[in-house]
Amino acid sequence: MKIIKHLNTFAITLPFAIIITYPVFKEAVFIYALFSTMLTGFIQVVIGIKMLIDEPKNRHLQNYISGVVLFFTFLFFNSQARSYETLSCILMATPPILAIYLSFIIYKKKNL
């Protein structure tokens, strides 16, 4: 569990660490930080799947994976329809919410 906690902490802080380098690398930093959020999401989904395999009855992990599946389902649906602005706004807020939720699950389990 300690490795998962450290990996999650790395994934969460990576975009912020890249942004800190702004005085050196200027505008390219924002592009790299945006790309690193995709890496953060990938790492967190892999962590969530691994934790769900270890504890398949955990309702919090089931909810997290359900949220990820719903996010990608609605993202695909929205990309095909291209006319649902309300859904686009919801989809923009979903990844940070999922990241916070998985972090909450990880840190809560760490303290138990």
C-alpha distances in whole Angstrom, upper triangle without the diagonal:
4,5,5,6,9,10,11,12,14,15,16,18,20,23,24,24,26,28,29,30,33,36,36,35,37,37,35,32,32,32,29,27,28,27,23,23,23,20,18,19,18,15,14,16,14,10,12,14,11,9,13,14,11,12,16,17,15,18,16,14,18,20,18,18,22,22,21,24,26,26,27,30,31,31,33,35,36,37,39,41,41,42,40,39,38,35,35,34,31,30,30,28,25,23,22,22,19,17,17,17,13,12,13,11,8,9,11,8,7,10,11
4,5,5,6,9,10,11,12,14,15,17,18,21,22,21,24,26,26,28,31,33,33,33,35,35,33,30,30,31,28,26,27,26,22,22,23,20,18,19,19,15,15,17,16,12,15,17,14,13,16,17,15,16,20,21,19,21,19,17,21,22,20,21,25,24,23,26,29,28,29,32,33,33,35,37,37,38,41,42,42,44,41,40,39,36,36,35,33,31,30,28,26,23,22,23,20,18,18,18,15,13,14,13,9,10,12,10,7,10,12
4,5,5,6,8,10,10,12,14,15,16,20,21,20,22,25,25,26,29,32,31,31,33,33,31,28,28,28,25,23,25,23,20,20,20,17,15,17,16,13,13,15,13,10,13,15,12,12,16,16,15,17,20,22,20,22,20,18,21,22,20,20,24,24,22,25,28,27,27,30,32,31,33,35,36,36,39,41,40,42,40,39,38,35,34,34,32,30,29,28,25,22,22,22,20,17,18,18,15,13,16,14,11,12,15,13,10,14,16
4,5,5,6,8,10,10,12,14,15,18,19,19,21,24,24,26,29,32,31,31,32,32,30,27,27,27,24,22,23,22,18,18,18,15,13,14,14,10,9,12,10,7,10,12,10,9,13,14,13,14,17,19,17,19,16,14,17,19,16,17,20,20,18,21,24,23,24,27,28,27,29,32,32,33,35,37,37,39,36,36,34,32,31,30,28,26,26,24,22,19,18,19,16,14,15,15,11,10,13,11,8,10,12,11,9,13,15
4,6,5,6,9,10,11,12,14,17,18,18,20,22,23,25,27,30,30,30,31,31,29,26,26,26,24,21,22,22,18,18,19,16,13,15,15,12,11,14,13,10,12,15,13,12,15,17,15,16,19,20,18,19,16,15,19,19,16,18,21,21,20,23,25,24,25,28,29,28,30,33,33,34,36,38,38,39,37,36,34,32,31,30,28,26,25,23,21,19,17,18,16,13,13,14,11,8,11,10,6,7,10,10,8,11,13
4,5,5,6,9,10,11,12,15,16,15,18,20,20,22,25,27,27,27,29,29,27,24,24,25,22,20,21,20,17,17,18,15,13,15,15,12,12,15,14,11,14,17,15,14,18,19,18,19,22,24,21,23,20,18,22,22,19,20,24,23,21,25,27,25,26,29,30,29,31,34,34,34,37,39,38,40,38,37,35,33,32,31,29,27,26,25,23,20,18,20,18,14,15,16,13,11,14,14,10,10,14,13,11,14,16
4,5,5,6,9,10,11,14,15,15,17,19,20,21,24,27,26,26,27,27,25,22,22,22,19,17,19,18,14,14,15,12,10,12,12,8,9,12,11,9,12,14,13,13,16,18,17,19,21,23,21,22,19,17,20,21,18,18,22,21,19,22,24,23,23,26,28,26,28,31,31,31,34,36,35,37,35,34,33,31,29,29,27,25,24,23,21,18,17,18,16,13,14,15,12,11,14,14,11,12,15,15,13,16,19
4,5,5,6,9,10,12,14,14,16,18,19,21,23,26,26,26,27,27,25,22,21,21,19,16,17,17,13,12,13,11,8,10,11,7,7,10,10,8,10,13,13,12,15,17,17,18,20,22,19,20,17,15,18,18,15,16,19,18,16,20,22,20,21,24,25,24,26,29,29,29,32,34,33,35,32,31,30,28,26,26,24,22,21,19,18,14,13,15,13,9,11,12,9,7,11,11,8,10,13,13,12,15,17
4,5,5,6,8,11,11,12,14,16,16,19,21,24,24,24,25,25,24,20,20,21,18,16,17,17,14,13,15,13,10,12,14,11,10,14,14,12,14,17,16,16,19,21,20,21,23,25,22,23,19,18,21,21,18,19,22,21,19,23,24,22,24,27,28,26,29,31,31,31,34,36,35,36,34,32,31,29,28,27,25,23,22,20,19,16,14,16,14,11,11,13,11,8,11,13,10,10,14,14,13,15,18
4,6,5,6,9,10,10,12,14,15,16,19,22,22,21,23,23,21,18,18,19,16,13,15,15,11,11,13,11,8,12,12,10,10,14,14,12,15,18,17,17,20,22,22,23,25,27,24,25,22,20,23,23,19,21,24,22,20,23,25,23,24,27,28,26,28,31,31,30,34,36,34,36,34,33,32,30,28,27,26,24,22,21,20,17,15,17,16,12,14,16,14,11,15,16,13,14,17,18,16,18,21
4,6,5,8,10,10,12,14,15,17,19,22,22,21,22,22,20,17,16,17,14,12,13,12,8,8,10,7,5,8,9,7,8,11,12,11,13,16,16,16,19,21,21,22,24,26,23,23,20,18,21,21,17,18,21,19,17,20,22,19,20,24,24,22,25,28,27,27,30,32,30,32,30,29,29,26,24,24,23,20,19,18,17,13,12,15,13,10,12,14,12,10,14,15,13,14,17,18,17,20,22
4,6,7,8,9,11,13,14,16,18,21,22,21,22,21,20,16,16,17,14,11,12,13,10,8,11,10,6,9,11,10,9,13,14,13,14,17,18,18,20,22,22,23,25,26,23,23,19,18,21,20,16,18,21,18,17,20,22,19,20,24,24,22,25,28,27,27,30,31,30,31,29,28,27,25,23,22,21,19,17,16,15,12,10,12,12,8,9,12,11,9,12,14,12,13,16,17,17,19,22
4,6,5,6,9,10,11,13,15,18,19,18,19,19,18,14,14,16,13,10,13,13,10,10,13,11,9,12,14,12,12,16,17,16,18,21,21,21,23,26,25,26,28,29,26,27,23,22,25,24,20,22,25,22,21,24,25,22,23,27,27,25,28,30,29,29,33,34,32,34,32,30,29,28,25,24,23,22,19,18,18,15,13,16,15,12,12,16,14,12,15,17,15,15,19,20,18,20,24
4,5,5,6,9,10,11,14,17,17,16,17,17,15,12,12,13,10,8,10,10,7,8,11,9,8,11,13,11,13,16,16,16,18,21,21,22,24,26,26,27,29,31,28,28,25,23,26,25,21,22,25,23,21,24,25,22,23,27,27,24,27,30,28,28,31,33,31,33,31,30,29,28,25,24,24,22,19,19,19,15,14,17,17,13,15,18,16,14,18,20,18,18,22,22,21,23,26
4,5,5,6,9,10,12,15,16,14,15,14,13,9,9,10,8,5,7,8,6,6,10,9,8,11,13,13,14,17,18,18,20,22,23,24,26,28,28,29,30,32,29,29,26,24,27,25,22,23,25,22,20,24,24,21,22,25,25,22,25,28,26,25,29,31,28,30,29,27,27,25,22,21,22,19,17,17,17,14,12,16,16,13,15,18,17,16,19,21,19,20,23,24,23,26,29
4,5,5,6,9,10,14,15,14,14,15,14,10,10,12,11,7,10,12,9,10,13,13,11,14,17,16,16,19,21,20,22,25,25,25,28,30,30,31,32,34,31,30,27,26,28,27,23,25,27,24,23,26,27,24,25,28,28,25,28,31,29,28,32,33,31,32,31,28,28,27,24,23,23,21,18,18,19,16,14,17,18,14,15,19,18,16,19,21,20,20,23,25,23,25,28
4,5,5,7,10,12,13,13,14,15,14,10,11,13,11,8,12,13,10,12,15,14,12,16,18,16,17,21,22,21,23,26,26,26,29,31,31,32,34,35,32,32,29,28,30,29,26,27,30,27,25,28,29,26,27,31,30,28,30,33,32,31,35,36,34,35,34,32,32,30,28,26,27,25,22,21,22,19,17,20,20,17,18,21,20,18,21,23,21,21,24,26,24,26,29
4,5,6,8,11,11,10,11,11,10,6,8,10,7,6,10,10,8,11,13,13,13,16,17,17,18,21,22,22,24,27,27,28,30,32,32,34,35,37,34,34,30,29,32,30,27,28,30,27,25,28,29,26,26,30,29,27,29,32,30,29,33,34,32,34,32,30,31,29,26,25,26,24,21,21,22,19,17,21,21,18,20,23,22,20,23,25,24,24,27,28,27,29,32
4,5,6,9,10,9,9,10,10,6,7,10,8,6,10,12,10,12,15,15,14,17,19,19,20,23,24,24,26,29,29,30,32,34,35,35,37,38,35,35,31,30,33,31,28,29,31,28,26,29,30,26,27,30,29,27,29,32,30,29,33,34,31,33,31,29,29,28,25,24,25,23,20,20,22,19,17,21,22,19,20,23,23,21,24,26,25,25,28,30,28,30,33
4,5,8,9,10,10,12,12,9,10,13,12,10,13,15,13,15,18,18,17,20,22,21,22,25,26,26,28,31,31,31,34,36,36,37,38,40,37,37,33,32,35,33,30,31,33,31,29,32,33,29,30,34,33,30,33,36,33,33,36,37,35,36,35,32,32,32,29,27,28,27,23,23,25,22,20,23,24,21,21,25,25,22,25,27,26,25,28,30,28,30,33
4,6,6,6,8,10,10,7,10,12,11,10,14,15,14,16,19,18,18,21,23,22,24,27,27,27,30,32,32,33,35,37,38,39,40,42,39,39,36,34,37,36,32,33,35,33,31,34,34,31,31,35,34,31,34,36,34,33,37,38,36,37,36,34,34,34,30,29,30,28,25,25,27,24,22,26,26,23,24,28,27,25,28,30,28,28,31,33,31,33,36
4,5,5,5,7,8,6,8,11,11,10,13,15,15,16,19,19,20,22,24,24,25,28,29,29,31,34,34,35,37,39,40,41,42,44,41,40,37,36,38,37,33,34,36,33,31,34,35,31,31,35,34,31,33,36,33,32,36,37,34,35,35,32,33,32,29,28,29,28,24,25,27,24,22,26,27,24,25,29,28,26,29,32,30,30,33,35,33,35,38
4,6,6,9,11,9,12,14,14,14,17,19,18,20,23,23,23,26,28,28,29,32,33,33,35,37,38,38,41,43,43,44,46,47,44,44,40,39,42,40,37,38,40,37,35,38,38,35,35,39,38,35,37,39,37,36,39,40,37,39,38,35,36,36,32,31,33,31,28,28,30,28,26,29,31,28,28,32,32,30,32,35,33,33,36,38,36,37,41
4,6,10,10,9,12,14,13,14,17,18,18,20,23,22,23,26,27,27,29,32,32,32,35,37,37,38,41,42,43,44,46,47,44,45,41,40,42,41,37,38,40,37,35,38,39,35,35,39,38,35,37,40,38,36,40,41,38,40,39,37,38,37,34,33,34,32,29,30,31,29,27,31,31,28,30,33,32,30,33,36,34,33,37,38,36,38,42
4,7,6,6,10,11,10,12,15,15,15,18,20,20,21,24,25,25,27,30,30,31,33,35,36,37,39,41,41,43,44,46,43,43,40,38,40,39,35,36,38,35,33,36,36,33,33,36,35,32,34,37,35,33,36,38,35,37,36,34,35,35,31,30,32,30,27,28,29,27,25,29,30,27,29,32,31,30,33,35,33,33,37,38,36,38,42
4,6,6,8,10,11,12,14,16,16,18,21,21,22,24,26,26,28,30,32,32,34,36,37,38,40,42,43,44,45,47,44,43,40,39,41,39,36,36,38,35,33,36,36,32,32,36,34,31,33,36,33,32,35,36,33,35,34,32,33,33,29,28,30,29,25,27,28,26,25,29,30,27,28,32,32,30,33,35,34,34,37,39,37,39,43
4,5,6,7,9,10,12,14,15,17,19,20,21,23,24,25,27,29,30,31,33,35,36,37,39,41,42,43,43,45,43,42,39,37,39,37,34,34,36,33,31,33,33,30,29,33,31,28,30,32,30,28,32,33,29,31,31,28,30,30,26,25,28,26,22,24,26,24,23,27,28,26,27,31,30,29,32,35,34,34,37,39,37,39,43
4,5,5,6,9,10,11,12,15,16,17,18,21,22,23,25,26,28,29,31,32,33,35,37,38,39,41,41,43,41,40,37,36,37,36,32,33,34,31,29,31,32,28,28,31,30,27,28,31,29,27,30,32,29,31,31,29,30,29,26,26,27,25,22,24,25,23,22,26,27,24,26,30,29,28,31,33,32,33,36,37,36,38,41
4,5,5,6,9,10,10,12,15,15,16,19,20,21,22,24,26,26,28,30,31,32,34,36,37,38,39,41,38,38,34,33,35,34,30,31,32,30,27,30,31,27,27,30,29,26,28,31,29,27,31,32,29,31,31,28,30,29,25,25,26,24,21,22,23,21,20,24,24,22,23,27,26,25,28,30,29,29,33,34,33,35,38
4,5,5,6,9,10,11,13,15,15,17,19,20,21,23,25,26,27,29,30,31,33,35,36,37,38,39,37,36,33,31,33,31,28,29,30,27,25,28,28,24,24,27,26,23,25,28,25,24,28,29,26,28,27,25,26,25,22,21,23,21,17,19,20,18,17,21,22,20,21,25,25,24,27,29,28,28,32,33,32,34,37
4,5,5,6,9,10,11,13,14,16,17,19,20,22,23,25,26,28,29,31,32,34,35,36,37,39,36,36,33,31,32,31,27,28,29,26,24,26,27,23,22,26,25,21,23,26,24,22,26,27,24,26,26,24,25,24,21,21,22,20,17,19,20,18,18,22,22,20,22,25,25,24,27,29,28,29,32,34,33,35,38
4,5,5,6,9,10,11,12,14,15,16,18,20,21,22,24,26,27,28,30,32,33,34,35,37,35,35,31,29,31,30,26,27,29,26,23,26,27,23,22,26,26,22,24,27,25,24,27,29,27,29,28,26,28,26,23,23,24,21,18,20,21,18,18,21,21,19,21,24,23,23,26,28,26,27,30,31,30,33,36
4,5,5,6,9,10,10,13,14,15,16,19,20,21,22,24,26,27,28,30,31,32,33,35,32,32,29,27,29,28,24,25,27,24,21,24,25,21,21,25,24,21,24,26,25,23,27,29,26,28,27,25,26,24,21,21,21,19,16,17,18,15,14,18,18,16,18,21,20,19,23,25,23,24,27,29,28,30,33
4,5,5,7,9,10,11,13,15,16,17,19,20,21,23,25,26,27,29,31,32,32,34,31,31,27,26,27,26,22,23,24,21,19,21,22,18,18,22,21,18,20,23,21,20,23,25,22,24,23,21,22,21,18,17,18,16,13,15,16,13,13,17,17,15,17,20,20,19,23,24,24,25,28,29,29,31,34
4,5,5,7,9,10,11,13,15,16,17,19,20,22,23,25,26,28,29,31,31,33,31,31,27,25,27,26,22,22,24,21,19,21,22,18,18,21,21,18,19,23,21,20,23,25,23,25,25,23,24,22,19,20,20,17,15,17,17,14,15,18,17,16,19,21,20,20,23,25,24,25,28,29,28,31,34
4,5,5,6,9,10,10,12,14,15,16,18,20,21,22,24,26,27,28,29,31,29,29,26,24,25,25,21,21,23,21,18,21,22,19,18,22,22,19,21,24,23,22,26,27,26,28,27,25,26,24,21,21,21,18,16,17,17,13,13,17,16,14,16,19,18,17,21,22,21,22,25,26,25,28,30
4,5,5,6,9,10,10,12,14,15,16,18,20,21,22,24,26,26,27,29,26,26,23,21,23,21,18,18,20,17,15,18,19,15,16,19,19,16,19,22,21,20,23,25,23,25,24,22,22,20,18,18,17,15,13,13,13,9,10,13,13,10,13,16,15,15,18,19,19,20,23,24,24,26,29
4,5,5,6,9,10,11,12,14,15,17,18,20,21,23,24,25,26,28,26,25,22,20,22,21,17,17,19,16,13,16,17,14,13,17,17,14,16,20,19,18,21,23,22,24,23,22,22,20,17,18,18,14,13,14,13,10,11,14,13,11,15,17,15,16,19,20,19,22,24,25,25,28,30
4,5,5,6,9,10,11,12,14,15,16,18,20,21,23,24,25,27,25,25,22,20,22,21,18,17,20,18,15,17,19,16,16,19,20,18,19,23,22,21,24,27,25,28,27,26,26,23,21,21,21,18,16,17,16,12,13,16,14,12,15,17,15,15,19,19,18,20,23,23,23,26,28
4,5,5,6,9,10,11,12,14,15,16,18,20,21,22,23,25,23,23,20,17,20,19,15,15,18,16,13,17,18,16,16,19,20,18,20,23,22,22,25,27,26,28,26,25,25,23,20,20,19,17,15,15,14,10,10,13,11,9,12,14,12,12,15,16,15,17,20,20,20,23,25
4,5,5,6,9,10,10,12,14,15,16,18,20,21,21,23,21,20,17,15,17,16,12,12,15,13,10,13,15,12,12,16,16,14,17,20,19,19,22,24,23,25,24,23,22,20,18,18,17,14,13,13,11,8,9,11,9,7,11,12,11,12,15,15,15,17,20,20,20,23,25
4,5,5,6,9,10,11,12,14,15,17,18,20,20,23,21,21,19,16,17,17,14,13,15,14,11,13,16,13,12,16,18,16,17,20,21,20,23,25,25,27,26,25,25,22,20,21,20,16,16,17,14,11,13,15,12,11,14,15,12,14,17,17,16,19,21,21,21,24,26
4,6,5,6,9,10,11,12,14,15,17,18,19,22,20,20,18,15,17,17,14,13,17,16,13,15,18,16,16,19,21,19,21,24,24,24,26,29,28,30,29,28,28,25,23,24,22,19,19,18,16,13,14,15,12,10,13,14,11,12,15,15,13,16,19,18,18,21,23
4,5,5,6,9,10,10,12,14,15,16,17,19,17,17,14,12,14,14,10,10,14,13,10,13,16,14,14,18,19,18,20,23,23,23,26,28,27,29,27,27,26,23,22,22,20,17,17,16,14,10,11,12,9,7,10,10,7,9,12,11,10,13,16,15,16,19,20
4,5,5,6,9,10,10,12,14,15,15,17,16,16,14,11,12,12,9,8,11,11,8,10,13,12,12,15,17,16,17,20,21,21,24,26,26,28,26,26,25,22,21,21,19,16,17,17,13,11,13,13,9,9,12,12,9,11,14,13,13,16,18,17,18,21,22
4,5,5,6,9,10,11,12,14,15,18,16,17,15,12,14,15,12,10,14,14,11,13,16,15,15,18,20,19,20,23,24,24,26,29,29,31,29,29,29,25,24,25,23,20,21,20,17,14,16,17,13,12,15,15,11,13,16,14,13,16,18,17,18,21,22
4,6,5,6,9,10,11,12,13,16,14,16,13,10,13,14,11,10,14,14,12,15,18,17,17,20,22,21,23,26,26,27,29,31,31,33,31,31,30,27,26,26,24,21,21,20,18,15,16,16,12,11,13,13,9,10,13,11,9,13,15,13,14,18,18
4,5,5,6,9,10,10,11,13,11,12,10,7,9,10,7,7,11,11,10,12,15,15,15,18,20,19,21,23,24,25,27,29,30,31,29,29,27,24,24,24,22,19,20,19,16,14,15,14,10,10,12,11,7,10,12,10,9,13,14,13,14,18,18
4,5,5,6,9,10,10,13,12,13,12,8,9,12,9,7,11,12,10,12,15,15,15,17,20,20,21,23,25,25,27,29,30,32,30,30,29,26,26,26,23,21,22,21,18,16,18,17,13,14,16,14,11,14,16,13,13,16,17,15,17,20,20
4,5,5,6,9,10,13,12,14,13,10,12,14,12,11,14,16,14,15,19,19,19,21,24,23,24,27,28,29,31,33,33,35,33,34,32,29,29,29,27,24,25,24,21,19,20,20,16,15,17,16,12,14,16,13,12,16,17,14,15,19,19
4,5,5,6,8,11,9,12,10,7,10,12,11,10,14,15,14,16,19,19,20,22,24,24,26,28,29,30,32,34,34,36,34,34,32,29,29,29,26,24,25,24,20,18,19,18,15,15,16,14,10,12,13,10,9,13,13,11,12,16,15
4,5,5,5,8,7,9,9,6,7,10,9,8,11,13,13,14,17,18,18,20,22,23,24,26,28,29,30,32,33,35,32,33,31,28,28,28,25,23,25,24,20,19,20,18,15,16,17,14,11,14,15,11,12,15,15,13,15,18,17
4,6,6,9,10,12,13,10,10,14,13,11,14,16,15,16,19,20,20,22,24,25,26,28,30,30,32,34,35,37,35,35,34,31,31,31,28,26,28,27,23,22,23,22,18,19,20,18,15,17,18,15,15,18,18,15,17,20,19
4,6,9,9,13,13,10,12,15,14,14,17,19,18,19,22,23,23,25,27,28,29,31,33,34,35,37,38,40,37,38,36,33,33,34,30,29,30,28,25,23,24,23,20,19,21,18,15,17,18,14,13,16,16,13,15,18,16
4,6,6,9,10,8,9,13,13,13,15,17,17,18,21,22,23,24,27,28,29,30,32,33,35,37,38,39,36,37,35,32,33,33,29,28,29,27,24,23,24,22,19,19,20,17,14,16,16,12,13,16,15,12,14,17,15
4,6,8,10,8,8,11,12,11,13,16,16,16,19,21,21,22,24,26,27,28,30,31,33,34,36,37,34,35,33,30,31,31,28,27,28,27,23,22,24,22,18,20,21,17,15,18,18,14,15,18,17,15,18,20,18
4,6,9,8,8,11,13,12,13,16,17,18,19,22,23,23,25,27,28,29,31,33,34,35,37,38,35,36,33,30,32,32,28,27,29,27,24,23,24,22,19,21,21,17,16,19,18,14,16,18,16,14,18,19,17
4,6,6,6,9,10,11,12,14,16,17,18,20,22,23,24,26,27,29,30,32,33,35,36,36,33,34,31,29,30,29,26,25,27,24,21,21,21,19,16,17,17,14,12,15,14,10,12,15,13,11,15,16,14
4,5,5,6,9,10,10,12,14,15,16,18,20,21,22,24,26,26,28,30,31,32,33,34,31,31,28,26,27,27,23,23,25,22,19,19,20,17,15,17,16,12,12,15,13,11,13,16,14,13,17,18,16
4,5,5,6,9,10,10,12,14,15,16,19,20,21,22,24,25,26,28,30,31,32,32,29,29,27,24,25,24,21,20,22,19,16,16,16,14,11,13,12,9,9,11,10,7,10,13,11,11,14,16,15
4,5,5,6,8,10,11,12,14,15,17,18,20,21,23,24,25,27,29,30,31,32,29,29,27,24,25,25,21,20,21,19,16,15,16,14,11,12,13,9,8,11,11,8,10,13,12,11,14,17,16
4,5,5,6,9,10,11,12,14,16,16,18,20,21,22,24,26,27,28,29,30,27,28,26,23,24,24,21,20,22,20,16,16,18,15,12,14,15,12,11,14,14,11,14,17,16,15,18,20,19
4,6,5,6,9,10,10,12,14,15,16,18,20,21,22,24,26,26,27,28,25,25,23,20,21,21,17,17,19,17,13,14,15,12,10,13,13,10,10,13,13,11,14,16,15,16,19,20,20
4,5,5,6,9,10,10,13,14,15,16,19,20,21,22,25,26,26,27,24,24,22,19,20,20,16,15,17,15,11,11,12,10,7,9,10,7,7,11,11,9,12,15,14,15,17,19,19
4,5,5,6,9,10,11,12,14,15,17,18,20,21,23,24,25,26,24,25,23,19,20,21,17,16,18,16,13,12,14,13,9,11,13,11,10,13,14,12,14,17,17,17,19,22,22
4,5,5,6,8,10,10,12,14,15,16,18,20,21,22,23,24,22,23,21,17,19,19,16,14,17,16,12,13,15,13,10,13,15,12,12,16,16,15,17,20,20,19,22,24,24
4,5,5,6,9,10,10,12,14,15,16,18,20,21,21,22,19,20,18,15,16,16,12,11,13,12,8,9,12,10,7,11,12,10,11,14,15,14,16,19,19,20,22,24,24
4,5,5,6,9,10,10,12,14,15,16,19,20,20,22,19,20,19,15,15,16,13,11,13,13,9,8,11,11,7,10,13,11,11,14,16,15,16,19,20,20,22,25,25
4,5,5,6,9,10,11,12,14,15,17,18,20,21,19,20,19,15,16,17,15,12,15,15,11,12,15,14,11,14,16,15,14,18,19,18,19,23,23,23,25,28,28
4,6,5,6,8,10,10,12,14,15,16,17,18,16,17,16,12,13,15,12,10,13,13,10,11,14,13,11,15,17,15,15,19,20,19,21,24,24,24,27,29,29
4,5,5,6,9,10,10,12,14,15,16,17,14,15,14,10,11,12,9,7,10,10,7,8,12,11,9,12,15,14,15,18,19,19,20,23,24,24,27,29,29
4,5,5,6,8,10,10,12,14,15,17,15,16,16,12,12,14,12,9,12,13,10,10,14,14,12,15,17,17,17,20,21,21,22,25,26,26,28,31,31
4,5,5,6,9,10,11,12,14,16,14,16,15,12,13,15,13,10,14,15,12,13,17,17,15,18,20,19,19,22,24,23,25,28,28,29,31,33,34
4,5,5,6,8,10,10,11,13,10,12,12,8,9,12,10,8,11,13,11,12,16,15,15,18,20,19,20,23,24,24,26,28,29,30,32,34,35
4,5,5,6,9,10,10,12,11,12,12,9,8,11,10,7,10,12,10,11,15,15,15,17,19,19,20,23,24,24,26,28,29,30,32,34,35
4,5,5,6,9,10,13,12,14,15,11,11,14,14,11,13,16,14,15,18,19,18,20,23,22,22,25,27,27,28,31,32,32,34,37,38
4,5,5,6,8,10,10,12,13,10,10,14,13,11,14,17,15,17,20,20,19,22,24,24,24,27,29,28,30,33,34,34,36,39,39
4,5,5,6,7,7,9,10,7,7,11,11,9,12,15,14,15,19,19,19,21,24,23,24,27,28,29,30,33,34,35,37,39,40
4,6,5,9,9,11,13,10,9,13,14,11,13,16,16,16,20,21,20,22,25,25,26,28,30,30,32,34,35,36,38,40,41
4,6,9,10,13,15,12,12,16,16,14,17,20,19,20,23,24,23,25,28,28,28,31,33,33,34,37,38,39,40,43,44
4,6,7,10,12,11,11,15,15,14,16,19,19,21,24,24,24,26,29,29,29,32,34,34,36,38,39,40,42,44,45
4,6,8,11,10,9,13,14,13,15,18,18,20,22,23,23,26,28,28,29,32,33,34,35,37,39,40,41,44,45
4,6,9,9,9,12,14,13,15,18,19,21,23,23,24,27,28,29,30,33,34,35,36,38,39,41,42,44,45
4,6,5,6,9,10,11,13,15,16,18,20,20,21,24,25,26,27,30,31,31,34,35,36,38,40,41,42
4,5,5,6,9,10,11,13,14,17,19,19,21,23,24,25,27,29,29,31,33,34,35,37,39,40,41
4,5,5,6,9,10,11,13,16,17,17,19,21,22,22,25,27,27,28,31,32,33,35,37,38,39
4,5,5,6,9,10,10,13,16,15,16,19,20,20,22,25,25,26,28,30,31,32,34,36,37
4,5,5,6,9,10,12,14,15,16,18,20,20,22,24,25,26,28,30,31,33,34,36,37
4,5,5,7,9,12,13,13,15,17,18,19,21,23,23,25,27,28,29,31,33,34,36
4,5,5,6,10,11,11,12,15,16,16,18,20,21,22,24,26,26,28,30,32,33
4,5,5,7,10,10,11,13,15,16,17,19,20,21,23,25,26,28,29,31,32
4,6,7,8,10,11,13,14,16,17,19,20,22,23,24,26,28,29,31,32
4,6,6,7,9,11,11,13,15,16,17,19,21,22,23,25,26,28,29
4,6,5,6,9,10,10,12,14,15,16,18,20,21,23,24,26,27
4,5,5,6,9,10,11,12,14,15,16,18,20,21,22,24,26
4,5,5,6,8,10,10,12,14,15,16,18,20,21,23,24
4,5,5,6,9,10,10,12,14,15,16,18,20,21,23
4,5,5,6,8,10,11,12,14,15,17,18,20,21
4,5,5,6,9,10,11,12,14,15,16,18,20
4,6,5,6,9,10,10,12,14,15,16,18
4,5,5,6,9,10,10,12,14,16,17
4,5,5,6,9,10,11,12,14,16
4,5,5,6,8,10,10,12,14
4,6,5,6,8,10,11,12
4,6,5,6,9,10,11
4,5,5,6,9,10
4,5,5,6,9
4,5,5,7
4,5,5
4,6
4
